[in-house]
Amino acid sequence: GRWVEVYWAGDGEWFLGRVAGQREGKLKIAYTDGEALYQVLQDEPFSGDGDPPAPADGEPEHFRFAEAPPPPPPPAPKPKAAPTDSSKLAKHDVIAVRGERATVLGKRVLLEDSSSDDDAPPPAPARGRRERKKPDAFAAGVSSSEYTRQLRDAAERRAAAALAATHHELEFADGRKEHVKLSRRAGDDAGDDAGAPWTFVERKERKAPAPKKPKAAPKRKAAARKPPAAKKAKTPADEAKP
């Protein structure tokens, strides 16, 4: 595990490495450039000034002890990509709408009651144990696979309707708050029906809450001790008893 510098006479330089093992009298040197070699080193480290003399063929290599290199700096955090979908906007995000800066406070789904009997989805199955048979309303002329498809289509229509009716609660610079329907994509100006065009400005990171102080253990109350019973004084009659 010791760090050493091995002198390579052919290059005329010292190379830093770490002793990583030993085999058949050779030391495994793992160099910092990623190369690992089994080498025979001198019995004693080189302590002179300048470069050591080049060893003859077959002679051990010169080395000297060295300090461990500093640890590499931690990787820089990757910047988070700016959201381009309005459904990905988070609380406290700052966006620009109609030329004004606004902070996202949340979002709500404002659905209009425009459903008809023809477009009504099939009733969802009751919670609890799943039954194999279909509900009585779909028992005639509807297969199980068809009923499953109808349920899936109804769920997709509800999800699409909820997404289309999503309004974001925004707080503008002048303090007013509004529920605004935003366009699905940032910078998409497809008309008022598709929502107000918006652009992402910045994301404010919320500060982590301070750690709570651990509660002190409750003090145990000392148990009340009963006073010792008073001794009854002996009478002459008690002393006369055997």
Phi, psi and omega in degrees: 000355180288147176268133182223162171244124181255133181271123176260108185295326180296325178265342181069031182223158172266136180239133184276137178203176181235138177288115186250357180171181181212141179204123176053046177078003178250146178261137176272116181255117176264106184280159183290344178275004177100350181273143178231128183225149171268122185225154174261122182251161177298157180291328181238145179290152179285129184238005181276175177269150178079199182270142178287162178292149181292128180288154176287170181299128179089351179278152179297156181277151175281146179213167173210150181288149183219165177277152178293141180292154178295148180295148179294149179294149179296148180295142179293138180296139180285132178293137180287138180291140179292134180294138177248357179247132183296334178289345180266359178291136181250167179298141180077004173290144180253126179231168176247122180231126179054037178080007180241147174276139181216149178255132180283124178258341181161190178212151180224153177257114181253094182269141174263141182279086181235023182280149178238166181294329182289328184260008183290136180286158177294152182297140179287146180295147181294149179287161181113212182292133182282129180263146180283326184281155181278158174300157183300329183292339182243017184287333185258122172076007180233122179279169180295319179295323179293319179296321177296320179296320179297319178296318180294317179296321179295320178295321178294322179293321179294319179295319179293321179293321179293320179293321180290334183262010181285127176242136179265136175275118184243144173245118184272172185297329181277004175097349181282150181241136181219152170263113186241134174275118182263155176293155184296317182252147179295134179077006181275111180250081182254014179112168182294329181295327180277351180110163181287135177292146183214161175224146181279137181251301181198163177241119180272119179281133178282142179289140179291138180295147179295142180296140180285142178288137179294140180288139178289145180294136180296140180286136179278131179283137178292132180292134179290128179263139178284139177293145180298145181291139180290137179285137180280128180292138180283140178262163176303328180291324179291325179290333181283344180288141180292000000 
